[in-house]
Amino acid sequence: MSDIELPLIDHIVELRKRLLTIVGVVIAGTIGSYVYIEILIDLLLAPVRELNFIYLTPPELFLSYLKIALTVGVIITSPIIFWNLWIFIVPGLKKKEKRYLGLSIFMGYFLFLLGGFFAYRIIIPITIDFFVKLQTPTIQPQFSFGSYTGFISSILLSFGIVFELPILIALLTKFNLIRAATLRKYRKYLIVVIFIVASLLSPPDVISQLLLAAPLLVLFEISILISSKIGKNKDI
């Protein structure tokens, strides 16, 4: 597809083509992930090997497998998804905008995986260990597999999203939509917003919310430094 402006009908046809491609690769990725579902389950249970799980309804385990396969399918095919979206969007962008957007997509994907890995290796074991230690001689932990996968999926997704903050701030600064001075001026209000966001993104318990808010605060400070650096470069 060239940089020449296309009629509306051609844009619709092109969008349909890209969406069908995305749906196709996601389905293929999901099927491929389901083939290796036992390996994926072993990875998910690795942080909590000492626990035993049950499932409470006949379809719960199967539906959990499907959700896991779909999630992994989307993650492993996301480069193809981004590529198709890139092909559709790029013709309407300037050369400099293409460069910034391309770099942002690449770094955003990396930071999302980094956030998920951080949650998997550090946050999930700490969180589960805390809740397991609440047991008493008469009340023992017995988690359903569906509840467990839903719980850790929300944590993984939350950390993947919040690790995108530096990229978001960098883009907003680059396109003159925000300045480091503004972030510093309203820092105390933005910290309150961070805790509110953490409570919305994380599971409904204080421990998970605090564990999410802490790295988000660090990322916010890093974002201010990045915004300041970009602002200085633009003034040169």
Backbone torsions as a table, in degrees:
resi	resn	phi	psi	omega
1	MET	NA	130.1	-175.2
2	SER	-87.9	177.0	179.6
3	ASP	-82.8	0.1	179.2
4	ILE	-71.2	137.4	-179.7
5	GLU	-62.8	134.1	-178.3
6	LEU	-103.6	149.2	174.3
7	PRO	-60.6	161.2	-177.0
8	LEU	-57.6	-41.9	-178.0
9	ILE	-62.5	-36.0	178.6
10	ASP	-68.9	-36.3	176.4
11	HIS	-63.9	-40.7	179.8
12	ILE	-65.2	-42.9	178.2
13	VAL	-62.8	-43.2	179.8
14	GLU	-65.0	-41.2	178.3
15	LEU	-62.9	-42.5	178.5
16	ARG	-60.4	-42.2	179.8
17	LYS	-62.1	-44.3	-178.9
18	ARG	-67.1	-41.0	180.0
19	LEU	-65.5	-40.5	177.6
20	LEU	-64.4	-38.5	177.2
21	THR	-63.0	-44.0	-179.8
22	ILE	-62.8	-46.0	178.9
23	VAL	-60.2	-41.9	-179.6
24	GLY	-62.3	-46.1	-178.1
25	VAL	-70.6	-32.6	177.5
26	VAL	-66.3	-42.3	177.3
27	ILE	-62.1	-44.6	178.8
28	ALA	-62.7	-42.6	178.7
29	GLY	-64.4	-37.6	179.1
30	THR	-66.4	-45.1	178.3
31	ILE	-62.4	-44.6	178.6
32	GLY	-61.7	-38.4	178.8
33	SER	-67.3	-37.7	-178.5
34	TYR	-65.9	-30.7	177.9
35	VAL	-60.2	-34.8	-178.7
36	TYR	-106.0	31.3	-173.6
37	ILE	-62.3	-33.9	-179.5
38	GLU	-64.3	-38.7	177.1
39	ILE	-65.8	-41.9	179.2
40	LEU	-63.9	-39.8	178.8
41	ILE	-63.9	-40.8	178.2
42	ASP	-60.2	-39.6	178.9
43	LEU	-66.5	-40.9	-179.2
44	LEU	-67.1	-33.7	-177.4
45	LEU	-89.4	-7.1	-177.7
46	ALA	-55.5	-41.0	-179.0
47	PRO	-70.1	-13.2	-174.8
48	VAL	-135.2	50.2	-175.8
49	ARG	-60.7	-26.8	-174.5
50	GLU	-78.7	-7.8	-177.1
51	LEU	-95.4	150.5	173.2
52	ASN	-109.3	142.1	-176.1
53	PHE	-118.1	154.3	176.5
54	ILE	-129.1	167.9	167.5
55	TYR	-128.0	139.9	-164.9
56	LEU	-94.6	-22.1	179.7
57	THR	-128.9	153.8	-177.2
58	PRO	-52.5	-43.6	-176.9
59	PRO	-88.3	-0.8	-172.2
60	GLU	-59.1	-47.1	-177.1
61	LEU	-65.0	-44.4	-179.9
62	PHE	-63.1	-44.1	179.5
63	LEU	-64.8	-35.8	176.9
64	SER	-65.0	-40.5	176.7
65	TYR	-60.5	-43.1	179.7
66	LEU	-63.5	-42.4	179.7
67	LYS	-63.4	-41.6	178.3
68	ILE	-64.1	-45.5	179.9
69	ALA	-62.2	-40.7	179.0
70	LEU	-65.0	-44.9	-179.7
71	THR	-61.6	-47.8	179.5
72	VAL	-65.5	-37.9	178.3
73	GLY	-60.3	-41.4	178.1
74	VAL	-66.1	-41.6	-178.0
75	ILE	-64.5	-46.9	-175.8
76	ILE	-73.9	-22.4	178.7
77	THR	-98.9	1.5	-177.2
78	SER	-59.1	-34.2	174.7
79	PRO	-58.7	-39.2	177.8
80	ILE	-69.4	-38.0	177.5
81	ILE	-61.4	-49.1	179.8
82	PHE	-62.5	-37.2	-179.3
83	TRP	-63.7	-42.5	178.5
84	ASN	-67.3	-39.4	175.4
85	LEU	-65.6	-37.2	179.0
86	TRP	-62.1	-46.4	-179.5
87	ILE	-60.9	-36.1	-179.0
88	PHE	-74.3	-38.1	-174.5
89	ILE	-83.8	-38.5	-170.7
90	VAL	-51.5	-42.7	-177.0
91	PRO	-56.9	-23.4	-179.1
92	GLY	-91.4	3.9	-176.9
93	LEU	-108.7	155.3	173.9
94	LYS	-78.0	165.1	-175.8
95	LYS	-58.5	-44.8	-179.5
96	LYS	-66.3	-38.5	179.0
97	GLU	-65.2	-37.4	177.5
98	LYS	-60.9	-43.1	-178.3
99	ARG	-64.0	-46.0	-179.5
100	TYR	-65.6	-42.5	-179.1
101	LEU	-66.4	-42.0	179.0
102	GLY	-61.6	-44.6	178.5
103	LEU	-65.6	-37.7	-179.9
104	SER	-65.6	-41.2	178.8
105	ILE	-63.2	-44.5	179.9
106	PHE	-62.9	-49.7	-178.8
107	MET	-67.9	-35.7	178.6
108	GLY	-63.4	-41.2	178.6
109	TYR	-63.8	-43.0	179.3
110	PHE	-63.6	-44.8	-178.7
111	LEU	-67.5	-34.4	177.1
112	PHE	-62.6	-46.1	178.2
113	LEU	-64.9	-38.0	179.4
114	LEU	-64.4	-42.0	177.7
115	GLY	-62.9	-42.4	177.7
116	GLY	-64.6	-40.9	179.4
117	PHE	-65.9	-40.7	177.6
118	PHE	-60.0	-44.1	178.9
119	ALA	-65.3	-41.1	-177.0
120	TYR	-65.7	-43.6	-174.5
121	ARG	-83.9	-28.1	-172.3
122	ILE	-119.1	-54.0	-170.7
123	ILE	-70.9	-47.4	-177.3
124	ILE	-61.6	-48.4	177.8
125	PRO	-58.6	-41.0	179.7
126	ILE	-63.9	-45.8	-177.3
127	THR	-63.7	-49.4	-178.9
128	ILE	-63.5	-41.7	-180.0
129	ASP	-61.6	-39.4	179.0
130	PHE	-61.7	-47.3	-177.0
131	PHE	-70.2	-34.9	179.1
132	VAL	-66.0	-35.2	-178.8
133	LYS	-70.4	-8.9	176.8
134	LEU	-78.1	-6.2	-177.8
135	GLN	-64.5	156.4	177.1
136	THR	-126.4	169.9	178.6
137	PRO	-57.3	-28.0	-178.6
138	THR	-100.1	-12.0	179.6
139	ILE	-126.3	106.9	-177.2
140	GLN	-107.2	144.8	179.2
141	PRO	-72.3	133.1	175.3
142	GLN	-147.9	99.2	-172.9
143	PHE	-94.4	143.3	170.9
144	SER	-79.9	147.6	-177.3
145	PHE	-63.4	-38.8	180.0
146	GLY	-63.6	-41.5	178.9
147	SER	-66.2	-40.5	-179.9
148	TYR	-63.8	-48.8	-178.5
149	THR	-65.8	-35.0	176.3
150	GLY	-65.7	-39.9	-179.6
151	PHE	-64.4	-51.3	-176.6
152	ILE	-73.3	-28.6	177.0
153	SER	-62.8	-40.7	178.8
154	SER	-65.0	-36.0	177.9
155	ILE	-68.2	-46.9	180.0
156	LEU	-60.5	-45.4	180.0
157	LEU	-65.1	-41.7	-179.0
158	SER	-61.2	-46.2	-179.3
159	PHE	-70.0	-35.5	175.2
160	GLY	-60.4	-40.8	-179.1
161	ILE	-69.6	-47.5	-175.3
162	VAL	-67.8	-25.4	177.2
163	PHE	-71.7	-6.8	176.4
164	GLU	-83.1	-7.6	-174.0
165	LEU	-54.9	-46.8	179.6
166	PRO	-58.8	-37.3	178.5
167	ILE	-65.8	-43.6	179.9
168	LEU	-61.3	-47.3	-179.9
169	ILE	-64.1	-39.9	179.5
170	ALA	-61.8	-43.7	179.4
171	LEU	-65.6	-44.1	179.7
172	LEU	-62.2	-37.1	177.9
173	THR	-70.0	-42.0	-177.8
174	LYS	-62.8	-34.5	-178.6
175	PHE	-98.4	21.9	173.1
176	ASN	59.6	31.5	178.7
177	LEU	-97.7	-12.2	179.3
178	ILE	-157.1	156.4	179.4
179	ARG	-130.7	152.7	179.2
180	ALA	-60.1	-36.9	179.7
181	ALA	-61.3	-37.8	178.8
182	THR	-66.7	-40.9	178.8
183	LEU	-63.7	-40.2	179.2
184	ARG	-68.1	-40.3	-177.7
185	LYS	-61.3	-41.3	-176.5
186	TYR	-105.0	25.2	-175.5
187	ARG	-55.9	-47.7	-175.2
188	LYS	-65.0	-32.5	177.6
189	TYR	-73.8	-37.9	180.0
190	LEU	-68.4	-30.7	176.1
191	ILE	-63.9	-40.6	175.9
192	VAL	-61.5	-42.4	178.1
193	VAL	-61.1	-39.4	179.5
194	ILE	-60.0	-43.7	178.9
195	PHE	-66.6	-35.1	177.3
196	ILE	-66.7	-44.1	178.1
197	VAL	-61.8	-41.9	179.4
198	ALA	-61.4	-38.3	179.5
199	SER	-69.8	-29.6	-179.8
200	LEU	-79.9	-36.0	-175.5
201	LEU	-83.5	-31.6	-174.4
202	SER	-89.3	166.7	174.3
203	PRO	-58.9	157.7	-173.5
204	PRO	-77.1	61.5	173.2
205	ASP	-144.5	149.9	-173.3
206	VAL	-63.7	-39.2	-177.1
207	ILE	-60.9	-50.1	179.5
208	SER	-61.7	-37.7	-179.4
209	GLN	-66.8	-41.2	178.2
210	LEU	-68.6	-39.6	179.2
211	LEU	-66.0	-28.0	176.4
212	LEU	-81.8	-38.5	-177.6
213	ALA	-66.0	-36.2	-176.2
214	ALA	-60.1	-55.6	177.8
215	PRO	-66.4	-27.3	178.1
216	LEU	-66.0	-37.9	176.1
217	LEU	-64.9	-41.3	177.8
218	VAL	-63.5	-45.1	179.2
219	LEU	-63.4	-34.8	177.7
220	PHE	-62.7	-44.0	178.9
221	GLU	-66.3	-38.6	175.8
222	ILE	-63.1	-39.3	179.7
223	SER	-63.2	-36.7	177.4
224	ILE	-64.1	-42.4	178.3
225	LEU	-63.2	-42.4	178.6
226	ILE	-63.6	-44.3	179.3
227	SER	-61.5	-41.1	178.4
228	SER	-63.6	-42.4	179.4
229	LYS	-64.5	-43.6	179.3
230	ILE	-64.5	-41.3	179.1
231	GLY	-61.7	-40.1	178.1
232	LYS	-66.8	-39.9	178.6
233	ASN	-63.5	-36.3	179.8
234	LYS	-70.6	-26.4	-178.7
235	ASP	-82.2	-15.1	-178.9
236	ILE	-72.6	NA	NA
